[in-house]
Amino acid sequence: MSVAMPAVDISRALTRIAHEILERNGGADSLTLLGIPTRGAHLAKRLAQSIATIENVALSEIAVGTLDITMHRDDLRMRGPRALMPTVIPPAGIENRHVILVDDVFFSGRTIRAALDALGEIGRPKSVQLAVLVDRGHRELPIRADFVGKNLPTARSQSVKVHLRELDGIDEVIIEEEVGA
């Protein structure tokens, strides 16, 4: 196990991503941040806080919510049962807004494909962009991230774990060799 991103690097990456999102979208007025549970939801809230600080507005003025993708996954029959997570669309909604999907680790692209399917059932945004803390490569679908905290080349025999203080008591990204690999 090795630490690929300590807490200070995670904080720095999220601040940079917040600035990049604001620059690309001309401010926060037409943004809706949607985190993919579980860790993506917490990262979306942190990005919303950073954006509020940068824009010098109240956090309540930043549209942030969560998007559950469970029923849109293509691996439902290969995994055990999963609890549905809440989908929370902020009052500003997604119609004619720039939606930023937020996730922790970008790997095959299948999670994001499921998120796009779930989003399509809710409405039609002006654009959809993707912000991820870690891009580890190994894409199986033609999907790319618009905002990346860190590109982290890995072997398929490795796993990337994101620990966040809200859930794990510590902020860090670690790389582990998978058991039996």
C-alpha positions as CSV (number, residue, x, y, z in Angstrom):
1,M,0.0,0.0,0.0
2,S,1.3,3.5,-0.9
3,V,-0.2,6.9,-0.3
4,A,-0.6,8.5,-3.7
5,M,-2.4,11.7,-2.5
6,P,-2.2,12.9,1.1
7,A,-4.8,15.3,2.5
8,V,-3.0,18.4,1.4
9,D,-2.8,17.2,-2.2
10,I,-6.5,16.4,-2.2
11,S,-7.4,19.8,-0.9
12,R,-5.1,21.5,-3.4
13,A,-6.6,19.4,-6.3
14,L,-10.2,20.3,-5.3
15,T,-9.4,24.0,-5.1
16,R,-7.8,23.8,-8.6
17,I,-10.8,21.9,-10.0
18,A,-13.2,24.5,-8.6
19,H,-11.2,27.3,-10.3
20,E,-11.2,25.3,-13.6
21,I,-14.9,24.7,-13.4
22,L,-15.6,28.4,-12.8
23,E,-13.3,29.5,-15.6
24,R,-14.8,27.1,-18.2
25,N,-18.4,27.9,-17.3
26,G,-18.1,31.7,-16.7
27,G,-19.0,31.6,-13.0
28,A,-21.3,29.6,-10.8
29,D,-24.7,31.0,-11.9
30,S,-25.7,28.2,-14.3
31,L,-23.9,25.3,-12.5
32,T,-25.4,22.2,-10.9
33,L,-22.9,19.9,-9.2
34,L,-24.1,16.3,-8.8
35,G,-22.0,13.9,-6.8
36,I,-22.1,10.1,-7.5
37,P,-22.6,8.4,-4.1
38,T,-20.8,7.6,-2.0
39,R,-17.5,9.5,-2.1
40,G,-18.4,11.6,-5.2
41,A,-21.3,13.1,-3.2
42,H,-18.9,14.3,-0.5
43,L,-16.4,15.6,-3.1
44,A,-19.3,17.5,-4.8
45,K,-20.1,19.2,-1.5
46,R,-16.4,20.2,-1.0
47,L,-16.3,21.6,-4.5
48,A,-19.4,23.6,-3.8
49,Q,-17.8,25.0,-0.7
50,S,-14.7,25.9,-2.7
51,I,-16.8,27.5,-5.4
52,A,-18.8,29.5,-2.9
53,T,-15.5,30.8,-1.3
54,I,-14.0,31.7,-4.7
55,E,-17.2,33.5,-5.8
56,N,-17.7,35.1,-2.4
57,V,-21.3,33.8,-2.1
58,A,-23.2,31.8,0.4
59,L,-22.9,28.0,0.1
60,S,-26.7,27.8,-0.3
61,E,-26.3,29.7,-3.6
62,I,-24.4,26.8,-5.1
63,A,-26.6,24.1,-6.6
64,V,-25.3,20.8,-5.4
65,G,-26.9,17.4,-5.1
66,T,-26.5,13.7,-5.6
67,L,-27.2,11.3,-8.4
68,D,-27.8,7.6,-7.7
69,I,-26.8,5.4,-10.6
70,T,-27.4,2.0,-9.1
71,M,-30.3,0.9,-11.3
72,H,-28.4,2.0,-14.4
73,R,-25.3,0.0,-13.8
74,D,-24.4,-2.7,-16.3
75,D,-23.0,-5.0,-13.7
76,L,-26.0,-5.4,-11.4
77,R,-26.2,-9.2,-12.0
78,M,-22.5,-9.6,-11.3
79,R,-22.5,-8.0,-7.9
80,G,-24.4,-8.6,-4.8
81,P,-27.5,-6.5,-3.9
82,R,-26.8,-2.8,-3.3
83,A,-28.8,-0.3,-1.4
84,L,-30.2,2.5,-3.4
85,M,-28.7,5.9,-2.5
86,P,-30.7,9.0,-2.6
87,T,-30.9,11.2,-5.7
88,V,-31.1,14.8,-4.6
89,I,-31.7,17.3,-7.3
90,P,-31.2,20.9,-6.0
91,P,-34.1,23.4,-6.5
92,A,-32.3,25.0,-9.5
93,G,-32.6,21.6,-11.2
94,I,-30.6,20.6,-14.3
95,E,-32.7,22.0,-17.2
96,N,-30.5,24.4,-19.3
97,R,-27.7,24.3,-16.7
98,H,-24.2,23.1,-16.9
99,V,-24.2,19.9,-14.9
100,I,-20.9,18.8,-13.3
101,L,-20.9,15.1,-12.4
102,V,-18.4,14.5,-9.6
103,D,-16.8,11.1,-8.8
104,D,-13.8,9.9,-6.8
105,V,-12.0,7.5,-9.1
106,F,-12.4,7.3,-12.9
107,F,-11.6,3.9,-14.2
108,S,-13.5,2.0,-17.0
109,G,-16.0,4.7,-17.7
110,R,-19.0,2.5,-16.9
111,T,-20.0,4.4,-13.8
112,I,-20.2,7.6,-15.8
113,R,-22.2,5.9,-18.6
114,A,-24.7,4.8,-15.9
115,A,-24.7,8.4,-14.6
116,L,-25.5,9.8,-18.0
117,D,-28.4,7.3,-18.3
118,A,-29.7,8.3,-14.9
119,L,-29.3,12.0,-15.7
120,G,-31.3,11.5,-18.9
121,E,-34.3,10.4,-16.9
122,I,-34.3,13.6,-14.9
123,G,-34.0,16.2,-17.6
124,R,-31.9,17.9,-20.3
125,P,-28.9,19.9,-19.1
126,K,-27.2,22.5,-21.3
127,S,-24.0,20.5,-20.9
128,V,-22.6,17.7,-18.8
129,Q,-19.0,17.8,-17.6
130,L,-17.1,15.4,-15.5
131,A,-14.9,16.2,-12.5
132,V,-12.9,13.3,-10.8
133,L,-10.4,13.3,-8.0
134,V,-8.3,10.5,-9.6
135,D,-8.1,9.2,-13.2
136,R,-6.4,5.8,-13.2
137,G,-6.8,5.0,-16.8
138,H,-8.0,1.7,-18.3
139,R,-11.0,3.1,-20.1
140,E,-13.5,0.6,-21.6
141,L,-15.8,3.3,-23.0
142,P,-15.0,6.5,-25.0
143,I,-15.6,8.9,-22.1
144,R,-13.1,11.4,-20.7
145,A,-13.0,13.6,-17.7
146,D,-13.1,17.4,-18.1
147,F,-11.5,18.1,-14.7
148,V,-9.0,15.8,-13.0
149,G,-7.3,16.1,-9.6
150,K,-4.6,13.7,-10.4
151,N,-3.8,11.3,-13.3
152,L,-2.6,8.1,-11.5
153,P,-1.4,5.4,-13.9
154,T,-2.0,2.0,-12.4
155,A,-1.8,-1.6,-13.2
156,R,-5.0,-3.6,-13.5
157,S,-3.8,-5.7,-10.6
158,Q,-3.9,-2.6,-8.3
159,S,-6.8,-0.8,-6.7
160,V,-7.2,2.8,-5.9
161,K,-9.0,3.7,-2.6
162,V,-10.1,7.1,-1.7
163,H,-10.5,7.8,2.0
164,L,-12.4,10.9,3.0
165,R,-12.7,12.4,6.5
166,E,-16.5,12.4,6.3
167,L,-16.6,8.6,6.0
168,D,-13.1,7.3,6.9
169,G,-11.8,9.9,9.3
170,I,-8.8,10.8,7.0
171,D,-8.2,12.3,3.6
172,E,-5.9,10.2,1.4
173,V,-5.8,8.3,-1.8
174,I,-3.9,5.0,-1.6
175,I,-2.9,2.4,-4.2
176,E,-3.1,-1.3,-3.1
177,E,-2.2,-4.5,-4.8
178,E,-5.3,-6.6,-5.1
179,V,-5.3,-9.8,-3.1
180,G,-4.4,-12.8,-5.3
181,A,-3.0,-10.6,-8.1
